[in-house]
């Protein structure tokens, strides 16, 4: 087991922050749309069926990473990260901006009114975020591995920031009001408790402007990471070793090497502008950290698919079923704290990075046990164990925070391990991330909406 602490890692703080801002753009669009649903659902014709429509659209949007992965595999010289990042950031920014104007527009299709504008634009947001998993990660291969934690901090904040903004907006908050109705025939008065949504502190349009601004910031951060001198200094040099002879053997030997594995000679360490190559002296790489075996390679890919299937597919769909039976406070705290722990755990990986397949497997195993508890509690809704006990609230909150922390840390460690395997390995990580998320989301959709395994808990218990 190798442990790297922060004192052994040299990073540029401005570059680290830019990588984090770049990572925020990975999932902020669709995360933002989801936290805004409590305000959208009551005003749109699909009503409570709207989340199921969006779930289907998000799964269809997984065609984005499939197209990019196949294109990069078949034509790697044409389909590259650099132009693709600009394309998907532009699409995400445009869709977010247009939502501010057209989210409430409807059309009469197939005999009913539908939120066609919102659904179409939501598809493009999902297309952008799904594709980012297989584009943003390979781009990070041009930076040393310690910057990978900054990317995952940003990715974690892509869920935290919209949640905080929606919290300030009042999205999803409501008051339980005791109201009465009088039967004029019998003159009997009946009292009922109903949830009454609070008026938002700022309109829905402003929230979509916020998403638009964050996508622009992501694009600017990406541009600076590519062109600012301070960022280019941190990039791993792409080098071509050229001999004095006119003939070139093994012309495809151009590789990405870390700064510790090559050294510029003292006499010719500058760029030779005529030949446009670096003159380098190759240094034997550190053999204390060998490449992972094929079995570990496959096993870690399986783990990353499993973790994302649970963390991005199964568990988010069951959070209401596992928390609301206890209380609205339990639900709110579980959402906020589990979102907050994600970037915090990623930042922890900056200080302590453990390169051990056994440790990563143990983290995933413990997280899976907590996940089983959540699924069981959700299946027991609306009457899970400890439903009328404050201990039930505490336990479910702690479990949600633990799951988020364990899975987030495991994902960062796996990405760091694969960073040492090169760009292609990171592409595989992004691809299996989406496959796992797809399988988990589809499975849970069938269980919730088709088989009706899970049952709603009342918002305001009597």
C-alpha positions as CSV (number, residue, x, y, z in Angstrom):
1,X,0.0,0.0,0.0
2,X,1.4,3.3,-1.1
3,X,0.2,6.5,0.7
4,X,1.0,9.9,-0.8
5,X,0.5,12.9,1.6
6,X,0.2,16.5,0.5
7,X,3.7,17.4,1.5
8,X,5.0,15.1,-1.3
9,X,2.7,16.7,-3.9
10,X,3.5,19.9,-5.7
11,X,0.5,21.7,-7.2
12,X,-0.2,25.2,-8.4
13,X,-3.1,26.7,-6.5
14,X,-4.5,28.7,-9.4
15,X,-4.4,25.6,-11.7
16,X,-6.0,23.5,-8.9
17,X,-8.8,26.0,-8.7
18,X,-9.3,26.1,-12.4
19,X,-9.5,22.3,-12.6
20,X,-12.1,22.4,-9.9
21,X,-14.1,25.0,-11.8
22,X,-13.8,22.9,-14.9
23,X,-15.1,19.9,-13.0
24,X,-18.1,21.8,-11.8
25,X,-19.4,21.9,-15.3
26,X,-19.5,18.1,-15.6
27,X,-22.9,17.5,-14.0
28,X,-24.2,20.9,-12.8
29,X,-26.8,21.3,-15.5
30,X,-28.8,18.2,-14.9
31,X,-28.2,18.3,-11.1
32,X,-29.6,21.9,-11.2
33,X,-32.6,20.8,-13.1
34,X,-33.4,18.1,-10.7
35,X,-33.2,20.3,-7.6
36,X,-35.6,22.7,-9.3
37,X,-38.2,20.1,-9.9
38,X,-40.2,20.9,-6.7
39,X,-41.0,24.3,-8.3
40,X,-41.5,23.0,-11.8
41,X,-43.8,20.0,-11.2
42,X,-46.8,22.0,-9.9
43,X,-46.7,24.4,-12.8
44,X,-46.3,21.9,-15.7
45,X,-48.9,19.6,-17.3
46,X,-47.1,16.4,-16.6
47,X,-47.3,17.2,-12.9
48,X,-45.8,14.4,-10.8
49,X,-45.1,12.3,-13.9
50,X,-42.5,14.8,-15.0
51,X,-39.6,13.1,-13.1
52,X,-40.3,9.8,-14.9
53,X,-40.2,11.7,-18.3
54,X,-36.9,13.2,-17.4
55,X,-35.5,9.8,-16.2
56,X,-36.2,8.3,-19.6
57,X,-34.7,11.3,-21.4
58,X,-31.5,11.0,-19.3
59,X,-31.1,7.3,-20.3
60,X,-31.6,8.2,-23.9
61,X,-29.0,10.9,-23.6
62,X,-26.4,8.2,-22.8
63,X,-26.1,7.8,-26.5
64,X,-23.8,10.8,-26.2
65,X,-20.9,9.0,-24.5
66,X,-21.5,6.0,-26.7
67,X,-21.1,8.1,-29.9
68,X,-18.0,9.8,-28.5
69,X,-16.4,6.6,-27.3
70,X,-16.9,4.8,-30.6
71,X,-15.7,7.9,-32.5
72,X,-12.6,8.2,-30.4
73,X,-11.9,4.5,-30.8
74,X,-12.3,4.4,-34.5
75,X,-10.9,7.8,-35.4
76,X,-8.8,9.1,-32.5
77,X,-7.1,11.7,-34.7
78,X,-10.5,13.3,-35.6
79,X,-12.6,12.8,-32.4
80,X,-10.6,14.5,-29.7
81,X,-11.3,15.9,-26.2
82,X,-10.3,19.5,-27.0
83,X,-13.0,20.4,-29.6
84,X,-15.6,18.1,-28.0
85,X,-15.4,19.9,-24.7
86,X,-16.2,23.2,-26.4
87,X,-19.1,21.7,-28.2
88,X,-20.7,20.2,-25.1
89,X,-20.1,23.2,-23.0
90,X,-21.7,25.4,-25.7
91,X,-24.7,23.1,-25.9
92,X,-25.1,23.1,-22.1
93,X,-24.9,26.9,-21.9
94,X,-27.3,27.4,-24.7
95,X,-29.9,24.9,-23.3
96,X,-29.7,26.5,-19.8
97,X,-30.1,30.0,-21.2
98,X,-33.1,29.0,-23.4
99,X,-34.8,27.3,-20.4
100,X,-35.1,30.6,-18.7
101,X,-37.4,31.7,-21.5
102,X,-39.2,28.6,-22.6
103,X,-39.4,26.2,-19.5
104,X,-43.2,26.9,-19.2
105,X,-44.0,26.6,-22.9
106,X,-46.3,23.7,-23.7
107,X,-47.6,22.0,-26.9
108,X,-50.7,19.8,-27.6
109,X,-49.3,16.5,-28.7
110,X,-51.0,13.0,-28.8
111,X,-54.2,14.5,-27.3
112,X,-52.6,16.1,-24.3
113,X,-50.5,19.0,-23.3
114,X,-46.8,18.5,-22.8
115,X,-43.8,20.6,-21.7
116,X,-42.1,20.1,-25.0
117,X,-39.7,23.0,-24.6
118,X,-38.5,21.9,-21.2
119,X,-38.2,18.2,-22.2
120,X,-36.3,18.9,-25.3
121,X,-33.8,21.2,-23.6
122,X,-33.6,18.8,-20.6
123,X,-32.5,16.1,-23.1
124,X,-29.6,18.4,-24.3
125,X,-28.6,19.1,-20.7
126,X,-28.5,15.3,-20.0
127,X,-26.6,14.8,-23.3
128,X,-24.0,17.3,-22.2
129,X,-23.5,15.9,-18.7
130,X,-23.5,12.2,-19.7
131,X,-20.9,12.9,-22.4
132,X,-18.7,14.9,-20.0
133,X,-17.9,11.7,-18.2
134,X,-16.0,10.3,-21.2
135,X,-14.5,13.6,-22.4
136,X,-13.5,15.5,-19.2
137,X,-11.7,12.6,-17.6
138,X,-9.4,11.8,-20.5
139,X,-8.5,15.5,-20.9
140,X,-7.2,15.4,-17.3
141,X,-4.5,13.0,-18.4
142,X,-2.4,16.0,-19.6
143,X,-2.1,17.1,-15.9
144,X,-0.2,15.3,-13.1
145,X,-2.3,12.9,-11.1
146,X,-2.6,15.1,-8.0
147,X,-4.9,17.4,-10.0
148,X,-7.4,14.6,-10.4
149,X,-8.7,15.3,-6.8
150,X,-9.4,18.9,-7.9
151,X,-11.5,17.6,-10.8
152,X,-13.5,15.4,-8.4
153,X,-14.0,18.2,-6.0
154,X,-15.4,20.2,-8.8
155,X,-17.6,17.3,-9.9
156,X,-18.9,17.0,-6.3
157,X,-19.6,20.7,-6.2
158,X,-21.7,20.3,-9.3
159,X,-24.3,18.8,-7.0
160,X,-23.6,20.9,-4.0
161,X,-23.8,24.3,-5.6
162,X,-27.3,23.9,-7.2
163,X,-28.5,22.4,-3.9
164,X,-27.3,25.5,-1.9
165,X,-28.8,27.9,-4.5
166,X,-32.1,26.0,-4.5
167,X,-32.0,26.1,-0.7
168,X,-31.7,29.9,-0.8
169,X,-34.5,29.9,-3.4
170,X,-36.7,27.9,-1.1
171,X,-37.1,25.0,-3.6
172,X,-38.9,22.0,-2.2
173,X,-39.7,23.7,1.2
174,X,-43.2,23.6,2.5
175,X,-45.3,24.2,5.6
176,X,-47.8,21.7,6.9
177,X,-51.1,23.6,7.4
178,X,-54.1,22.3,9.3
179,X,-57.2,23.2,7.2
180,X,-60.9,22.6,7.8
181,X,-63.8,21.8,5.5
182,X,-67.5,21.9,6.4
183,X,-70.1,19.4,5.0
184,X,-73.1,21.6,4.3
185,X,-75.5,18.6,4.5
186,X,-74.4,17.3,7.9
187,X,-72.8,20.5,9.1
188,X,-69.7,18.4,10.2
189,X,-66.3,20.0,10.2
190,X,-63.3,17.9,9.0
191,X,-59.7,18.8,9.7
192,X,-56.9,17.9,7.3
193,X,-53.2,18.6,7.1
194,X,-51.9,19.7,3.7
195,X,-48.4,20.7,2.6
196,X,-48.3,24.2,1.3
197,X,-45.3,25.2,-0.8
198,X,-43.5,28.4,0.2
199,X,-43.1,31.2,-2.4
200,X,-39.5,31.1,-3.8
201,X,-37.1,33.9,-2.9
202,X,-36.3,34.4,-6.6
203,X,-38.0,33.1,-9.7
204,X,-37.2,30.0,-11.7
205,X,-35.8,32.0,-14.5
206,X,-33.0,33.3,-12.3
207,X,-32.1,29.8,-11.4
208,X,-31.6,28.8,-15.0
209,X,-29.5,32.0,-15.5
210,X,-27.3,30.7,-12.7
211,X,-26.9,27.3,-14.5
212,X,-26.0,29.3,-17.7
213,X,-23.4,31.3,-15.8
214,X,-21.8,28.1,-14.4
215,X,-21.5,26.6,-17.8
216,X,-19.8,29.7,-19.1
217,X,-17.3,29.6,-16.2
218,X,-16.6,25.9,-17.0
219,X,-15.8,26.9,-20.6
220,X,-13.5,29.8,-19.5
221,X,-11.7,27.5,-17.0
222,X,-11.1,25.0,-19.8
223,X,-9.7,27.7,-22.0
224,X,-7.3,28.9,-19.4
225,X,-6.2,25.4,-18.5
226,X,-5.1,25.0,-22.2
227,X,-3.6,28.4,-22.9
228,X,-2.5,30.2,-19.7
229,X,1.3,29.9,-19.2
230,X,1.0,28.9,-15.6
231,X,-1.3,26.1,-16.6
232,X,0.9,25.0,-19.5
233,X,3.8,24.7,-17.1
234,X,1.8,22.2,-15.1
235,X,0.9,20.1,-18.1
236,X,2.7,16.8,-18.7
237,X,5.0,17.3,-21.7
238,X,4.1,15.4,-24.9
239,X,7.6,14.6,-26.2
240,X,9.1,13.2,-29.3
241,X,12.6,11.7,-29.0
242,X,14.3,12.4,-32.3
243,X,17.7,10.9,-33.2
244,X,20.4,12.7,-35.2
245,X,19.7,10.4,-38.1
246,X,17.3,11.4,-40.8
247,X,15.4,8.1,-40.5
248,X,12.9,7.7,-37.7
249,X,12.3,4.3,-36.1
250,X,9.1,3.6,-34.3
251,X,7.4,6.9,-35.4
252,X,4.4,6.2,-33.1
253,X,6.5,6.1,-29.9
254,X,5.2,9.5,-28.8
255,X,4.0,9.0,-25.2
256,X,2.9,11.0,-22.2
257,X,5.4,10.8,-19.5
258,X,5.3,12.4,-16.0
259,X,7.7,15.2,-15.2
260,X,9.7,12.9,-13.0
261,X,10.4,10.5,-15.8
262,X,12.2,12.8,-18.1
263,X,14.8,15.5,-17.7
264,X,15.8,18.3,-20.1
265,X,19.5,18.4,-20.8
266,X,21.4,21.4,-19.5
267,X,22.8,22.4,-22.9
268,X,19.8,21.8,-25.1
269,X,16.9,22.0,-22.7
270,X,14.9,24.6,-24.7
271,X,12.5,24.0,-27.5
272,X,14.2,23.6,-30.8
273,X,11.9,25.7,-33.0
274,X,13.3,24.4,-36.3
275,X,12.7,20.8,-35.5
276,X,9.8,21.5,-33.1
277,X,10.9,18.8,-30.7
278,X,12.3,18.6,-27.2
279,X,15.8,17.2,-26.7
280,X,15.4,15.0,-23.6
281,X,17.4,12.5,-21.6
282,X,15.2,9.6,-20.5
283,X,15.4,8.6,-16.9
284,X,14.4,5.2,-15.7
285,X,10.9,5.5,-14.1
286,X,10.2,4.6,-10.5
287,X,9.6,0.9,-10.3
288,X,8.3,1.1,-6.8
289,X,4.8,1.7,-8.1
290,X,4.3,-0.9,-10.8
291,X,1.5,-1.0,-13.3
292,X,-1.6,-2.8,-12.0
293,X,-2.2,-6.3,-13.2
294,X,-4.8,-7.2,-15.8
295,X,-7.0,-8.8,-13.2
296,X,-6.9,-5.7,-11.0
297,X,-7.6,-3.6,-14.0
298,X,-10.8,-5.4,-14.8
299,X,-11.8,-5.7,-11.2
300,X,-11.5,-1.9,-10.7
301,X,-13.6,-1.3,-13.8
302,X,-16.3,-3.5,-12.3
303,X,-16.1,-1.7,-9.0
304,X,-16.4,1.7,-10.7
305,X,-19.5,0.5,-12.6
306,X,-21.0,-1.0,-9.4
307,X,-20.4,2.2,-7.3
308,X,-21.9,4.5,-10.0
309,X,-24.8,2.1,-10.5
310,X,-25.7,2.5,-6.8
311,X,-24.6,6.1,-6.3
312,X,-26.0,7.6,-9.5
313,X,-28.8,5.3,-10.3
314,X,-30.4,3.3,-7.5
315,X,-29.9,5.4,-4.3
316,X,-30.9,8.8,-5.5
317,X,-34.2,7.4,-6.8
318,X,-34.9,5.9,-3.3
319,X,-33.8,8.9,-1.1
320,X,-37.4,10.1,-0.6
321,X,-38.6,6.6,0.2
322,X,-35.9,6.0,2.8
323,X,-36.0,9.5,4.5
324,X,-39.4,11.0,4.3
325,X,-41.1,8.3,6.4
326,X,-39.0,9.6,9.3
327,X,-39.4,13.4,8.8
328,X,-38.9,16.2,6.4
329,X,-35.9,17.3,8.6
330,X,-34.3,13.9,8.1
331,X,-34.8,14.2,4.3
332,X,-33.4,17.7,4.1
333,X,-30.3,16.9,6.2
334,X,-29.7,13.6,4.3
335,X,-29.7,15.5,1.0
336,X,-27.6,18.5,2.2
337,X,-25.0,16.6,4.2
338,X,-24.5,13.8,1.7
339,X,-24.0,16.4,-1.0
340,X,-21.6,18.4,1.1
341,X,-19.5,15.4,2.1
342,X,-18.7,14.6,-1.6
343,X,-16.3,17.4,-2.3
344,X,-14.9,17.2,1.3
345,X,-14.0,13.6,0.8
346,X,-12.5,14.4,-2.6
347,X,-10.4,17.1,-1.0
348,X,-9.3,14.5,1.6
349,X,-7.8,12.4,-1.2
350,X,-5.5,15.3,-2.0
351,X,-3.9,14.8,1.4
352,X,-4.2,11.0,1.6
353,X,-4.1,9.0,-1.6
354,X,-4.2,5.2,-1.0
355,X,-3.1,3.1,-4.0
356,X,-4.3,-0.3,-2.8
357,X,-6.9,-2.4,-4.6
358,X,-7.7,-4.1,-1.3
359,X,-8.5,-0.8,0.4
360,X,-10.6,0.4,-2.4
361,X,-12.5,-3.0,-2.4
362,X,-13.1,-2.7,1.3
363,X,-14.5,0.9,0.9
364,X,-16.9,-0.3,-1.8
365,X,-17.9,-3.3,0.3
366,X,-18.8,-1.2,3.4
367,X,-20.6,1.3,1.2
368,X,-22.6,-1.5,-0.4
369,X,-23.7,-2.7,3.1
370,X,-25.0,0.8,3.9
371,X,-26.7,0.8,0.5
372,X,-28.5,-2.4,1.3
373,X,-29.8,-0.8,4.5
374,X,-31.1,2.2,2.5
375,X,-32.8,-0.1,0.0
376,X,-34.4,-2.2,2.7
377,X,-35.7,0.9,4.6
378,X,-37.1,2.3,1.3
379,X,-38.9,-1.0,0.6
380,X,-40.5,-0.8,4.1
381,X,-41.8,2.7,3.4
382,X,-44.0,4.3,4.7
383,X,-43.4,2.3,7.9
384,X,-39.7,1.4,8.3
385,X,-38.1,0.5,11.6
386,X,-37.7,3.3,14.1
387,X,-40.2,5.4,12.2
388,X,-41.5,7.1,15.3
389,X,-38.2,7.3,17.1
390,X,-35.6,10.1,16.8
391,X,-33.0,7.4,16.5
392,X,-34.4,6.5,13.1
393,X,-33.8,10.0,11.9
394,X,-30.2,10.0,13.1
395,X,-29.4,6.5,11.7
396,X,-30.7,7.2,8.2
397,X,-28.9,10.6,8.0
398,X,-25.6,9.0,9.2
399,X,-26.0,6.1,6.7
400,X,-26.6,8.5,3.8
401,X,-23.6,10.6,4.7
402,X,-21.4,7.5,5.1
403,X,-22.5,6.1,1.7
404,X,-21.8,9.3,0.0
405,X,-18.4,9.6,1.6
406,X,-17.3,6.0,1.1
407,X,-18.3,5.9,-2.6
408,X,-16.9,9.3,-3.4
409,X,-13.5,8.4,-1.9
410,X,-13.5,5.1,-3.6
411,X,-14.2,6.7,-7.0
412,X,-11.4,9.2,-6.6
413,X,-8.9,6.5,-5.6
414,X,-9.8,4.4,-8.6
415,X,-9.4,7.3,-10.9
416,X,-6.0,8.1,-9.4
417,X,-4.9,4.5,-9.9
418,X,-6.1,4.5,-13.5
419,X,-4.5,7.9,-14.1
420,X,-1.2,6.0,-14.0
421,X,-2.4,3.7,-16.7
422,X,-2.8,6.5,-19.3
423,X,-5.5,8.3,-21.3
424,X,-7.2,5.2,-22.7
425,X,-7.7,3.8,-19.1
426,X,-9.4,7.0,-18.1
427,X,-11.7,6.8,-21.1
428,X,-12.7,3.3,-20.0
429,X,-13.4,4.7,-16.5
430,X,-15.7,7.3,-17.9
431,X,-17.5,4.7,-20.2
432,X,-18.1,2.2,-17.4
433,X,-19.3,5.0,-15.2
434,X,-22.1,5.7,-17.6
435,X,-22.9,2.1,-18.1
436,X,-23.2,1.5,-14.4
437,X,-25.3,4.6,-13.9
438,X,-27.6,3.5,-16.8
439,X,-28.2,0.0,-15.5
440,X,-28.9,1.3,-12.0
441,X,-31.3,4.0,-13.1
442,X,-33.3,1.7,-15.4
443,X,-33.5,-1.0,-12.8
444,X,-34.8,1.4,-10.2
445,X,-37.2,3.0,-12.6
446,X,-38.8,-0.4,-13.3
447,X,-39.0,-1.2,-9.6
448,X,-40.6,2.2,-8.7
449,X,-42.9,2.9,-11.6
450,X,-43.7,-0.5,-13.1
451,X,-43.5,-3.0,-10.3
452,X,-44.6,-0.5,-7.6
453,X,-42.2,-2.0,-5.0
454,X,-41.8,1.3,-3.2
455,X,-44.6,3.3,-1.7
456,X,-44.8,7.0,-1.0
457,X,-44.6,8.4,2.5
458,X,-47.0,11.2,3.4
459,X,-45.3,14.7,3.4
460,X,-47.3,15.8,6.4
461,X,-48.1,12.8,8.7
462,X,-51.3,13.1,10.7
